Amino acid sequence: QLLLNMYNRCLREGVFPKQWKEQKLVLVSKGKGDPSSPSAYRPLCLLDTAGKLLERLLKPRLTAAIREAGDLSARQYGFRRGRSTIGAVEEVVRAAHIAQLGTWRTKRIVLLATLDVRNAFNSVKWIDMLAALETAFRVPDYLLRMIRSYLRDRLLWYDTVEGSRSIAVTGGAAQGSILGPDLWNVAYDGILRMDMPGDSFLVGYADDIAAVVTARDHEVAHIRLRQVMRRVTAWLEEHGMRLAPEKTEVVLLTRRRLPGAWDLRIDGRTLKPHSSVKYLGVHLDAKLTYWEQVRRSSEKAAKVTMSLGRMMANVGGPRASRRRLLMSVADAVLLYGCEIWSNTLRKAKHRKRLASIQRKGALRIASAYRTVSEPAVLVVAGVVPIDLQARERRELWERKGEPNEAEARLRARRTTLLRWQERWENEHRGRWTARLIPSLSEWVSRRHGEVDYFLTQFLTGHGCFAAYLWRVGKAGNPSCIYGDSQRDDACHTFFGCGRWERERQRLRTEIGTISPETVVRAMLARADCWDKVAAFVQTVLRMKAAELNRHLDLPRTGSR
């Protein structure tokens, strides 16, 4: 009640208390650039929690007032509920697709220029924020008084070798505050509403701007881009900001063949069109094949997978659920922006590039031998194939805004599992695994049971089996060393070999009759059955590994 009364009084009197406007500077490395340069760090401001709570109370009021006045530009995708980088990239790609409609004579080209505003958040003027709130959005007087008070007398504390120092803050959108992003959008709204030549327009995500220029040929596109750049530069300079022209990148989005190499000259600076540009994390190439996106993301994910894999020893490492959580980082890298480019995975080359990285991660999740096929190890690890994940995300994106989003996600996942099931049934690899795990939905939706190094050998048939060791050149023949079969594989070891009949009989007594077709079903039915089968498998493989190693003179066969 005390806090409620205090905040209500602040609203009535239009006062944001001074002590809540003091902020402590913390510099967070961007992870790139010269570490001795200020631009290599991102400034964050630590603020009083009570003050941030008051900001939190003001935010929905400010958002509602802006919406009532007509809202921000539809082409601002940053710091807005329900909007993301994907929406901004989609708008650019949509313009390129529309330009390609029609006949060869009527098709147009799209020139995309990514513009970088130097030190944007720290350069925006408070007077521009207030002017936009007052004139463009006509927010209520009480909100205007609160924002004026919020911006007045702000103090920044920072550490030096001589101790803490303070400095008055007179501009910028504090990174770390609640209202900062909204006030930034308000001040920046004007640049996205400027008239542009022809069908040209700007797309924004926070301070990232893309200029999209549509024209009949590259010469007209060049002229229009020069006009766009001049208008953008003039607006920024008028509002205390500057472009970083050396960071401007340009790409022609067209499938048309252009006459030779050509350059753009804008304000005395030559811009060479790139074969692709990175816009909001997605690499857009000239023909929108997205091969560059696939290549770059797979390279990055491979490094992530390798780094995480070092923490995942086959024996004694984290359990499978934690491995899966860690490896989801690599999947996130692979899938970023797939709502835009997932259709490119219809090409076998593109799909295989991503699938090869996903397979390496699945091998670590399941603690599997590296010879296990991609389809089998994905099933054992419970990881949906990367192209099916990408397709699911795209379809969810296309249905965005439908009521009951949670139900839509469940339906999408059921559809994905059906597609995976159909693929699994038609696959020729991993047939021993398919015999054990015919139903994927039951396997991946289970609520108990973890696979490990030993259980994965049983489920894949790759491990401490003479037939497997013979196939990879580690044994002279595939026969059982106990002499009761000419082929010692997983099926023989666990369901037929006389050497393990006593252990097998004990398991039958505990869970009932077992066969390749029923054992996993029993494991999925009850947690205690899972544990008993896992214990049986581990006992057999540990003992067999020691005996097989002595017989074949193979060091550490059972702990590969």
C-alpha positions in Angstrom: 0.0 0.0 0.0 2.9 2.3 0.8 4.4 1.8 -2.7 1.0 2.2 -4.3 0.4 5.5 -2.5 3.9 6.7 -3.4 3.6 5.9 -7.1 0.1 7.5 -7.3 1.4 10.7 -5.8 4.3 10.7 -8.4 1.7 10.5 -11.2 -0.5 13.2 -9.7 2.4 15.6 -9.2 4.2 14.7 -12.4 7.4 14.0 -10.5 10.0 11.2 -11.1 12.1 11.3 -7.8 15.7 12.5 -8.3 17.3 9.6 -6.3 15.8 7.1 -8.8 17.5 8.9 -11.7 21.0 8.1 -10.7 22.5 5.3 -12.7 25.7 3.3 -12.5 27.6 2.6 -15.7 28.7 -0.9 -16.6 30.6 -1.7 -19.7 29.9 -5.0 -21.4 32.3 -6.2 -24.1 30.8 -6.7 -27.6 33.3 -9.5 -28.1 34.8 -7.9 -31.1 37.0 -5.0 -32.1 40.0 -3.4 -30.3 39.5 -3.9 -26.6 41.2 -0.6 -25.9 38.6 1.2 -28.0 35.4 2.6 -26.4 33.3 1.3 -29.4 34.3 -2.3 -28.3 31.9 -2.0 -25.3 28.2 -1.7 -24.8 27.2 0.7 -22.0 24.5 -0.5 -19.7 23.0 1.5 -16.8 22.1 -0.1 -13.5 19.1 1.7 -12.0 17.3 1.7 -8.7 14.7 -1.1 -8.6 12.0 1.2 -7.2 12.5 3.6 -10.0 12.4 0.8 -12.6 9.1 -0.3 -11.1 7.7 3.2 -11.7 9.0 3.1 -15.2 7.2 -0.2 -15.6 3.9 1.4 -14.5 4.4 4.2 -17.0 5.3 2.0 -19.9 1.8 0.6 -20.7 0.3 4.1 -20.4 2.8 5.5 -22.8 2.3 2.6 -25.3 -1.4 3.1 -25.2 -1.2 6.8 -25.8 1.1 6.3 -28.7 -1.2 3.7 -30.2 -4.2 6.0 -29.8 -2.3 8.7 -31.8 -1.8 6.4 -34.7 1.1 4.3 -33.4 4.7 4.1 -34.5 5.6 3.5 -38.1 4.6 0.1 -39.2 8.2 -0.4 -40.5 9.7 -0.1 -37.0 10.2 -3.7 -35.7 12.4 -3.1 -32.7 11.2 -2.9 -29.0 7.6 -3.7 -29.9 5.4 -6.5 -28.7 4.8 -9.1 -31.3 7.5 -7.8 -33.6 11.0 -9.1 -34.2 14.0 -9.1 -36.5 12.3 -11.8 -38.5 9.5 -9.4 -39.5 12.0 -6.8 -40.6 13.9 -9.3 -42.8 10.6 -10.6 -44.2 9.6 -7.2 -45.3 12.8 -6.8 -47.3 12.5 -10.3 -48.8 8.9 -9.7 -49.7 9.8 -6.6 -51.6 12.4 -8.6 -53.6 9.9 -11.3 -54.4 7.2 -8.8 -55.5 9.8 -7.1 -57.8 10.4 -10.5 -59.5 6.8 -11.0 -60.4 5.7 -10.6 -64.0 7.5 -11.1 -67.3 11.2 -10.6 -68.1 10.4 -7.1 -69.3 8.3 -6.0 -66.3 10.5 -7.5 -63.6 12.4 -5.1 -61.5 15.5 -5.2 -59.3 15.8 -4.4 -55.6 18.8 -2.6 -54.2 19.3 -3.3 -50.4 21.5 -1.0 -48.4 22.2 -1.7 -44.7 22.9 1.6 -42.9 24.8 1.9 -39.6 24.1 4.9 -37.4 27.1 5.8 -35.3 26.6 5.5 -31.5 22.9 6.0 -32.1 21.4 5.3 -28.6 23.8 7.6 -26.9 23.4 10.4 -29.4 19.6 10.8 -29.6 18.4 14.2 -28.2 15.9 14.4 -25.3 14.4 17.4 -27.0 13.5 15.3 -30.0 11.8 12.7 -27.7 9.7 15.3 -26.0 8.9 17.1 -29.2 7.7 13.9 -30.8 5.6 13.0 -27.8 4.0 16.4 -27.7 3.4 17.1 -31.4 3.4 13.8 -33.3 1.7 11.6 -30.7 0.0 14.2 -28.5 0.4 12.2 -25.3 -1.7 13.3 -22.2 -0.3 16.1 -20.2 0.3 14.0 -17.1 2.5 11.6 -19.1 4.4 14.5 -20.7 5.1 16.0 -17.3 6.3 12.6 -16.0 8.6 12.1 -19.0 10.0 15.6 -18.7 10.7 14.9 -15.0 12.2 11.5 -15.9 14.7 13.1 -18.3 15.6 16.0 -16.1 18.6 16.0 -13.6 19.8 12.5 -14.5 23.2 11.5 -13.1 25.7 8.8 -14.2 28.2 7.2 -11.8 31.2 5.4 -13.2 34.4 3.9 -11.8 37.9 5.2 -12.4 41.3 4.3 -11.0 40.8 7.2 -8.6 37.4 6.0 -7.4 33.8 6.7 -8.4 33.0 9.8 -10.4 29.7 11.3 -11.6 28.6 13.2 -14.6 25.3 14.8 -15.6 23.4 13.0 -18.4 21.8 15.3 -21.0 20.9 13.0 -23.8 20.7 9.4 -25.1 18.4 6.4 -24.4 19.7 4.7 -21.3 20.4 1.0 -22.2 19.1 -0.9 -19.2 16.1 1.3 -18.5 12.4 0.4 -19.0 11.3 3.5 -20.9 14.5 4.0 -22.9 13.5 1.8 -25.8 10.1 3.4 -26.1 11.5 6.9 -26.0 14.1 5.9 -28.6 11.3 4.6 -31.0 9.4 7.8 -30.5 12.4 10.0 -31.4 13.4 7.8 -34.3 9.9 7.5 -35.8 10.3 10.4 -38.1 13.1 8.9 -40.2 10.9 5.9 -41.1 8.1 8.2 -42.2 10.1 10.3 -44.6 8.9 10.4 -48.2 11.3 8.3 -50.4 11.7 8.3 -54.2 9.6 5.8 -56.2 8.8 2.7 -54.3 11.8 3.0 -52.0 11.3 2.7 -48.2 13.2 2.3 -45.0 12.9 -0.6 -42.6 14.0 -0.3 -39.0 14.9 -2.6 -36.1 15.8 -0.3 -33.2 18.7 1.8 -34.7 19.4 -0.6 -37.6 18.1 0.8 -40.9 17.8 -0.9 -44.2 17.0 1.1 -47.4 15.0 -0.9 -49.9 15.1 0.7 -53.4 13.1 -0.8 -56.2 13.7 0.2 -59.8 13.6 -1.0 -63.5 17.4 -1.2 -63.8 20.5 -0.7 -61.7 21.1 2.9 -63.0 17.8 4.1 -61.8 18.3 2.2 -58.5 21.7 3.9 -58.1 20.1 7.4 -58.5 17.3 6.6 -56.1 19.7 5.1 -53.5 21.7 8.3 -53.7 18.6 10.3 -53.0 17.6 8.1 -50.1 21.1 8.4 -48.6 21.0 12.2 -48.8 17.6 12.4 -47.1 18.7 9.9 -44.3 21.9 11.7 -43.7 20.2 15.1 -43.5 17.6 13.8 -41.1 20.2 12.2 -38.8 22.4 15.3 -38.8 19.4 17.5 -38.0 18.8 15.3 -34.9 22.3 15.0 -33.7 23.2 11.6 -35.2 25.5 10.5 -38.0 25.8 7.6 -40.5 28.9 5.5 -40.5 29.3 5.4 -44.3 32.2 3.0 -44.1 29.9 0.4 -42.7 27.2 0.8 -45.4 26.8 -2.4 -47.4 24.9 -2.9 -50.6 23.5 -5.9 -52.4 21.4 -6.2 -55.6 18.5 -8.6 -55.0 17.7 -9.9 -58.5 18.0 -13.0 -60.6 18.6 -10.9 -63.7 22.0 -10.9 -65.3 23.5 -7.4 -65.0 26.0 -6.0 -67.5 29.4 -6.5 -65.9 30.8 -5.2 -62.6 29.6 -1.8 -61.4 30.2 0.5 -58.4 28.0 3.0 -56.6 29.4 6.5 -55.9 27.5 8.3 -53.1 28.8 11.6 -51.7 32.3 11.0 -53.0 32.5 7.5 -51.5 32.5 4.3 -53.7 30.3 1.5 -52.6 31.0 -1.9 -54.2 27.9 -4.2 -54.3 28.4 -7.3 -52.2 27.4 -10.8 -53.3 25.5 -10.9 -49.9 25.0 -8.8 -46.9 24.2 -9.7 -43.3 20.9 -8.0 -42.3 19.8 -8.5 -38.7 21.7 -11.8 -38.5 20.4 -13.2 -41.8 22.7 -13.4 -44.8 20.8 -12.2 -47.9 22.5 -13.1 -51.2 21.7 -11.6 -54.6 19.5 -14.4 -55.8 18.1 -15.2 -52.3 19.4 -18.8 -52.4 20.4 -18.4 -48.8 23.5 -20.6 -49.3 25.6 -18.0 -47.6 23.3 -18.2 -44.6 23.5 -22.0 -44.5 27.3 -21.9 -44.8 27.9 -19.3 -42.2 25.5 -20.7 -39.6 26.8 -24.2 -40.1 30.4 -23.0 -39.5 29.4 -21.2 -36.4 27.3 -24.1 -35.1 30.2 -26.5 -35.7 32.4 -24.5 -33.4 29.7 -24.4 -30.7 29.1 -28.1 -31.1 32.9 -28.8 -30.8 33.2 -26.6 -27.7 30.2 -28.2 -26.0 31.2 -31.7 -27.0 34.4 -31.4 -24.9 32.2 -31.3 -21.8 30.3 -34.4 -22.7 32.4 -37.5 -22.1 30.7 -40.7 -23.2 31.1 -42.2 -19.7 30.7 -40.1 -16.6 29.5 -36.9 -18.5 26.1 -35.1 -18.1 22.9 -37.1 -18.5 21.2 -37.0 -21.9 18.6 -34.4 -21.0 21.3 -31.9 -19.9 23.3 -32.7 -23.0 20.2 -32.0 -25.1 19.7 -28.7 -23.4 23.4 -27.7 -24.0 23.2 -28.7 -27.6 20.1 -26.7 -28.2 22.4 -23.7 -28.4 23.9 -25.1 -31.6 20.4 -25.8 -33.0 19.5 -22.1 -32.2 22.5 -21.0 -34.3 21.5 -23.3 -37.2 17.8 -22.2 -37.1 18.2 -18.5 -36.7 16.0 -16.8 -39.3 14.7 -20.1 -40.7 11.2 -18.6 -40.9 12.6 -16.7 -43.9 14.9 -19.2 -45.5 13.6 -22.7 -44.5 12.4 -23.4 -48.1 16.1 -23.6 -49.2 16.4 -26.8 -47.2 14.5 -28.5 -50.0 17.9 -28.6 -51.8 19.8 -31.7 -50.6 23.1 -29.8 -50.5 21.7 -27.2 -48.1 19.9 -29.7 -45.9 22.9 -32.0 -45.7 25.2 -29.1 -44.7 23.0 -28.4 -41.6 22.2 -32.0 -40.9 25.9 -33.0 -40.7 26.3 -30.5 -37.8 23.2 -31.6 -36.1 24.3 -35.2 -36.3 27.5 -34.4 -34.5 25.5 -32.8 -31.7 23.2 -35.8 -31.5 26.1 -38.1 -31.2 27.2 -36.3 -28.1 23.7 -36.2 -26.7 23.3 -40.0 -27.1 26.9 -40.8 -26.2 27.0 -42.7 -29.5 29.7 -44.1 -31.6 30.6 -41.8 -34.4 29.6 -44.4 -37.0 25.9 -44.3 -36.1 23.8 -43.0 -39.0 22.1 -39.6 -38.9 18.5 -41.0 -38.8 19.3 -43.5 -36.1 21.2 -41.1 -33.8 18.6 -38.4 -34.1 15.9 -40.9 -33.0 17.9 -42.2 -30.0 18.8 -38.7 -28.9 15.2 -37.5 -29.4 16.2 -34.6 -31.7 13.9 -33.7 -34.5 15.7 -33.4 -37.9 16.8 -29.8 -38.5 14.9 -29.3 -41.8 11.6 -30.4 -40.1 12.3 -28.0 -37.2 12.8 -25.2 -39.7 9.6 -26.1 -41.6 7.7 -26.1 -38.3 9.0 -22.7 -37.3 8.1 -21.3 -40.7 4.6 -22.6 -40.6 4.1 -21.3 -37.1 5.3 -17.9 -38.3 2.9 -17.9 -41.2 0.0 -18.6 -38.8 1.2 -15.9 -36.3 -1.6 -14.1 -34.7 -4.1 -17.0 -34.5 -5.9 -17.4 -31.2 -4.6 -19.9 -28.7 -1.0 -19.9 -29.7 -0.2 -22.8 -27.3 -2.6 -25.1 -29.1 -1.2 -24.0 -32.5 2.3 -25.0 -31.3 1.0 -28.4 -30.2 -0.7 -29.0 -33.5 2.5 -28.0 -35.4 4.6 -30.4 -33.3 2.2 -33.2 -33.9 2.4 -32.5 -37.7 6.2 -32.5 -37.5 6.3 -35.8 -35.6 4.0 -37.4 -38.3 6.4 -36.1 -41.0 9.4 -37.5 -39.1 7.6 -40.8 -38.6 6.9 -41.2 -42.3 10.5 -40.4 -43.1 11.7 -42.9 -40.4 9.5 -45.7 -41.9 10.8 -45.1 -45.4 14.5 -44.8 -44.3 16.9 -47.7 -45.1 19.5 -46.8 -42.5 19.2 -47.5 -38.8 16.9 -50.5 -39.3 17.9 -52.2 -36.0 17.0 -48.9 -34.2 13.7 -48.8 -36.1 12.9 -52.4 -35.0 13.3 -51.3 -31.4 11.7 -47.9 -31.7 9.0 -48.0 -34.4 6.9 -45.2 -32.9 8.7 -41.9 -32.6 5.9 -39.9 -30.8 5.9 -42.4 -27.9 9.7 -42.3 -27.7 10.2 -38.5 -27.8 7.3 -37.7 -25.6 8.2 -40.1 -22.7 8.4 -38.6 -19.3 11.1 -40.9 -17.8 14.3 -42.6 -18.9 17.7 -41.3 -20.1 19.9 -42.9 -22.8 23.5 -43.4 -21.9 26.7 -44.8 -23.4 25.6 -48.4 -22.8 21.9 -48.1 -23.7 22.8 -46.3 -26.9 25.0 -49.3 -28.0 22.0 -51.5 -27.5 19.6 -49.1 -29.4 22.0 -48.5 -32.3 23.9 -51.8 -32.7 27.1 -49.9 -32.8 29.4 -50.9 -29.9 30.8 -53.9 -28.2 29.7 -56.5 -30.8 32.0 -58.6 -32.9 30.0 -58.0 -36.1 30.3 -54.2 -35.7 34.0 -54.5 -34.8 34.6 -56.6 -37.8 32.8 -54.1 -40.1 35.1 -51.3 -38.9 38.2 -53.4 -39.1 38.8 -54.1 -35.4 38.0 -57.8 -35.4 39.0 -60.7 -37.7 35.5 -62.0 -38.1 31.9 -61.2 -37.1 31.4 -64.5 -35.1 30.4 -64.6 -31.4 33.4 -65.3 -29.3 31.3 -67.7 -27.2 30.7 -69.9 -30.3 26.9 -69.9 -30.5 26.4 -67.6 -33.6 28.3 -66.7 -36.7 27.1 -63.1 -36.3 27.5 -61.3 -33.0 25.4 -58.2 -33.2 23.1 -56.4 -30.7 20.2 -58.7 -31.4 22.3 -61.8 -30.7 24.0 -60.4 -27.6 20.9 -59.3 -25.8 18.3 -61.7 -27.0 20.1 -64.9 -28.0 23.6 -65.4 -26.7 23.8 -68.2 -24.2 26.6 -66.5 -22.3 24.1 -63.9 -20.9 21.1 -66.2 -20.4 21.2 -65.9 -16.6 21.1 -62.1 -16.7 18.4 -62.3 -19.4 16.3 -64.7 -17.3 16.5 -62.4 -14.3 15.2 -59.5 -16.5 12.3 -61.7 -17.8 11.4 -62.4 -14.2 11.2 -58.7 -13.4 9.5 -57.3 -16.5 8.1 -60.3 -18.4 8.9 -61.7 -21.9 11.3 -59.5 -23.9 12.0 -59.3 -27.6 13.3 -56.6 -30.0 9.7 -55.7 -30.7 8.5 -55.4 -27.1 11.5 -54.4 -24.9 11.3 -50.6 -25.6 7.5 -50.6 -25.3 8.0 -52.1 -21.8 10.7 -49.5 -21.0 8.3 -46.7 -22.0 5.4 -48.1 -20.0 7.1 -47.9 -16.6 10.1 -46.1 -15.2 11.2 -49.1 -13.2 11.2 -51.3 -16.4 13.4 -48.7 -18.1 15.9 -48.8 -15.2 16.0 -52.6 -15.1 16.6 -52.9 -18.9 19.3 -50.2 -18.6 20.9 -52.1 -15.8 20.8 -55.4 -17.7 22.4 -53.7 -20.8 25.1 -52.1 -18.8 26.0 -55.3 -16.9 26.2 -57.3 -20.1 28.3 -54.7 -22.0 30.7 -54.1 -19.2 31.4 -57.8 -18.8 31.4 -58.5 -22.5 33.8 -55.6 -23.2 36.4 -57.0 -20.8 36.1 -60.5 -22.2 36.0 -59.3 -25.8 39.1 -57.1 -25.3 41.0 -60.1 -23.9 39.9 -62.3 -26.8 40.7 -59.8 -29.5 43.5 -58.0 -27.7 41.7 -54.7 -28.2 42.4 -52.1 -25.5 39.4 -50.2 -24.2 36.8 -51.5 -26.7 34.0 -51.1 -24.2 34.7 -47.4 -23.3 35.2 -45.8 -26.7 
